[in-house]
Amino acid sequence: MSQEQVVDTQRATESQCSIWSTMESQPIEPIVWGRLYGKNVHIKSLDLCVENFTVGRAEDNNLTLNEGNVPHKIWCRVSNKHFEISRERGDLSKPVYIQDFSRNGTFLNGEIIGKNKKRILQDDDVISIIRADCKAFVFKDLGPNNSSGIPDEICNNYFISAKLGSGACGVVRLVYNRRTCIKYAMKQVKKNILSECATITNAKNSSKVLNEALIMKELEHPCVIKMHDIVDKPDSVYMILEFMKGGDLLTRIVSKKRLSERISKLFFYQMCHAVKYLHDKGITHRDLKPDNVLLDTHDDETLLKVSDFGLSKFVNNDSVLKTLCGTPLYVAPEILLNSGRGSYTKKVDIWSLGVVLFTCLSGTLPFSEDYGTPVAEQIKKGDFSFTHSAWRSVSQVAKTLIMEMLTVNYNQRPNIDYILRHKWLKDPEVVRLGRNLMKEQMTKSAAPEPNSDNENFLEPPVKRRRC
Ligand SMILES: Nc1ncnc2c1ncn2[C@@H]1O[C@H](COP(=O)(O)OP(=O)(O)OP(=O)(O)O)[C@@H](O)[C@H]1O
């Protein structure tokens, strides 16, 4: 192999990036988001800066494999477009995908990817072509390392991306499964926070938290956030949760000022089904509030899922504990009367659902410091009103339902079965829509995951002689 045949890294990089330098004013430096180092391919290194970097036999690839840079017996079996490496807009917070387009195989760390299938690349991954043992490239990810402090078993299976937000008990990050490329939300709950609260919440220890989390993993309902995985470490519990791209209900209400009666009903219908499912399983949520209701899409008519249940009794994001620090809002009066101690019935969730419905329909809170008296006092007396102008356009039957749900005496407060049978929810159009959203979700969950091994993607390799 002569010196000229070795691809000149510098020249290759310049030509791949020329599209950027043609911009007339203020040429933007392309972001080099990854690098390929040649192994059996005679290439020293190649900077990756275009969004989609293709490799194959054809001349129009970003890297053309020819007899000059790969051994002849391998080259003859290379496809025109063998594989592609891409990073959306070169954005370093996004994962790097490798997609196999070949007939004779692209392999990642010795395992075939499969025609048209994608995987997420990780730093130091080895890409082979034609045969698992024909190592062609080593990939280097030049993006920031978001995985520090996160256990290897998570980083090896998931690409750790941007922070979605943080709550009282830890950080939530967007992660991507490297094999299926599916997005998830990874919630890290720090155990020191759990144990701090444990002293307040009757010494529930972290093994109990894990047990509770394992129960949550078994739950399966279209309106309940699915927990896909849990990793228990000495410092933290990591939960891999279904990712909801539509944001939370609080943000939705704030952005719309308030929700129409129809959309409020659609959302409430789904929340009630989630709560019925949990109650039938003997689980009380205890921390229902719009922040804990996540939406599937940004559309008005969308599926929602209730999140953050079960663990609320262990961690200090529990409204019960917040209540004791001075911000109740969604908490039932019996919890306040017991100063957050003692056990409560499922009726605490009915109260919170009533507050959530009030908030959806009016964009205001039934109980608030702004009303001049301490919130806890308002709640204990069930002191709220429909005086805000927003209520003028809301039906009387909706208001009656709220009044029933916000009954101070929990023995007289209805249960979830009653709510689901309520006249306000007997709206065929909304019920049909809600059922369809849930049904679609159930069909999606039952379908095999993309890129999963139970799809028959392993075509037998074809030996093609082109030379
Ligand atoms: N499964 C998810 N999919 C998408 N975003 C999520 C998911 N879970 C949480 N988030 C987002 O992450 C952020 C933090 O969530 P987290 O549940 O930790 O806190 P919170 O419920 O907002 O507050 P707190 O923990 O104090 O109750 C929120 O903005 C939420 O919208």
The ligand as a Tripos MOL2 file, in Angstrom:
@<TRIPOS>MOLECULE
LIG
   31    33     1     0     0
SMALL
NO_CHARGES

@<TRIPOS>ATOM
      1 N1        -40.9360   10.0480   31.8560 N.pl3     1 LIG1
      2 C1        -40.6310   11.3210   31.5620 C.ar      1 LIG1
      3 N2        -40.6220   11.7440   30.2750 N.ar      1 LIG1
      4 C2        -40.3220   13.0260   29.9740 C.ar      1 LIG1
      5 N3        -40.0200   13.9710   30.8940 N.ar      1 LIG1
      6 C3        -40.0120   13.6010   32.1950 C.ar      1 LIG1
      7 C4        -40.3010   12.2690   32.5960 C.ar      1 LIG1
      8 N4        -40.2290   12.2020   33.9450 N.ar      1 LIG1
      9 C5        -39.9000   13.4450   34.3590 C.ar      1 LIG1
     10 N5        -39.7690   14.2830   33.3320 N.ar      1 LIG1
     11 C6        -39.4470   15.7100   33.3900 C.3       1 LIG1
     12 O1        -38.3180   15.8710   34.2490 O.3       1 LIG1
     13 C7        -38.5300   16.9460   35.1390 C.3       1 LIG1
     14 C8        -38.2570   16.5260   36.5670 C.3       1 LIG1
     15 O2        -39.1510   15.4880   36.9180 O.3       1 LIG1
     16 P1        -39.3100   14.9280   38.3890 P.3       1 LIG1
     17 O3        -40.3640   13.8830   38.3650 O.co2     1 LIG1
     18 O4        -37.9890   14.5530   38.9650 O.co2     1 LIG1
     19 O5        -39.7150   16.1830   39.1980 O.3       1 LIG1
     20 P2        -41.1140   16.8790   39.3800 P.3       1 LIG1
     21 O6        -42.2090   15.8550   39.4230 O.co2     1 LIG1
     22 O7        -41.2380   17.9830   38.3900 O.co2     1 LIG1
     23 O8        -40.8690   17.5090   40.7910 O.3       1 LIG1
     24 P3        -40.8800   16.7810   42.1620 P.3       1 LIG1
     25 O9        -39.9180   15.6410   42.0980 O.co2     1 LIG1
     26 O10       -40.4450   17.8470   43.0620 O.co2     1 LIG1
     27 O11       -42.3050   16.3260   42.3580 O.co2     1 LIG1
     28 C9        -39.9290   17.4500   34.9340 C.3       1 LIG1
     29 O12       -39.8330   18.6770   34.2260 O.3       1 LIG1
     30 C10       -40.6170   16.4270   34.0680 C.3       1 LIG1
     31 O13       -41.4370   17.0790   33.1360 O.3       1 LIG1
@<TRIPOS>BOND
     1     1     2 1
     2     2     3 ar
     3     2     7 ar
     4     3     4 ar
     5     4     5 ar
     6     5     6 ar
     7     6     7 ar
     8     6    10 ar
     9     7     8 ar
    10     8     9 ar
    11     9    10 ar
    12    10    11 1
    13    11    12 1
    14    11    30 1
    15    12    13 1
    16    13    14 1
    17    13    28 1
    18    14    15 1
    19    15    16 1
    20    16    17 2
    21    16    18 1
    22    16    19 1
    23    19    20 1
    24    20    21 2
    25    20    22 1
    26    20    23 1
    27    23    24 1
    28    24    25 2
    29    24    26 1
    30    24    27 1
    31    28    29 1
    32    28    30 1
    33    30    31 1
@<TRIPOS>SUBSTRUCTURE
     1 LIG1         1 GROUP 0 **** ****
